[in-house]
Amino acid sequence: MQAQPTLFVSHGAPTFALEPGRAGPLLAALGQRRPTPAAVLIVSPHWMTRGLAVTASTRPETIHDFGGFPAPLYALQYPAPGDPALAARVAALLGQAGHAVALDDRRGLDHGAWVPMLHMFPAHDVPVVQLSLPASLEPAQAWELGRNLAPLSGEGVLIVGSGSLTHNLYEFRQRDGADEPYVQAFTEWARAAVRAHDRQALEGYLDAAPQARRAHPTAEHYLPLLIAAGAAAPGSEVEVLDGGISHGVLSMDAYVFNAPAAH
């Protein structure tokens, strides 16, 4: 079975499902040009739990976990199958690393999971399993969590960290104008750090990155990047998908961590 890359994607506002902007076609093209994975394991900040949990339903529902958006969004469904066997494999892998993982056969897919998958796999024919984000997760722990999941890539599973390269929800709600310069500055810093595989800088982003506390007043939308980077094969070639800036404050970049070619 062909190994899969790992992926970080900015899932943006829920309206990204209907208004793909620059980022949607890039994700669609990625889904078309890469070998179809056996399944997807995705981590989203919109399912935060005290410990770790993984969806184990055969048919996870589409969760519309947002309010105040256009009515057509609430009619969207993403009926991808689940994969209870993959859920058990995830629990076993993380269990070997000392993590207790709950199998949740009632939880569906939140918009941090189904919105990017809607662009990548619009036929919803690839099984999707979602892993929760522990509420107390620290940056170094997020990287190690990714390392624990890394064997899945060699088993044909696409590991996706779904977050937002910048995520200031207050400014998102207050602004409707030009792109904020700090968003581009943080985006350029992140691209350089990811391409350099600079774990120290990425984990220490609050001190290393320009205006990091404005870009991420809270950490939950940043941590999926560290999970994806941690899951990537050492020496991975990083492909940047320049998704532009949405709503003036949301950087929509995605990163594809391609395993280095065998020699």
Salt bridges, closest charged atoms under 4 A:
ASP65 OD1 - HIS111 ND1 2.88
ASP110 OD2 - ARG107 NH2 2.99
GLU144 OE1 - ARG147 NE 3.46
GLU144 OE2 - ARG199 NH2 2.86
GLU155 OE2 - ARG89 NH2 2.49
GLU171 OE2 - ARG214 NE 2.73
GLU180 OE2 - ARG175 NH1 2.99
GLU180 OE2 - ARG214 NH2 3.48
GLU203 OE2 - ARG199 NE 2.55
GLU220 OE2 - HIS221 ND1 3.25
GLU239 OE2 - ARG33 NH2 2.45
ASP242 OD1 - ARG22 NH1 3.04
ASP242 OD1 - ARG191 NH2 3.07
ASP253 OD2 - ARG191 NE 2.67
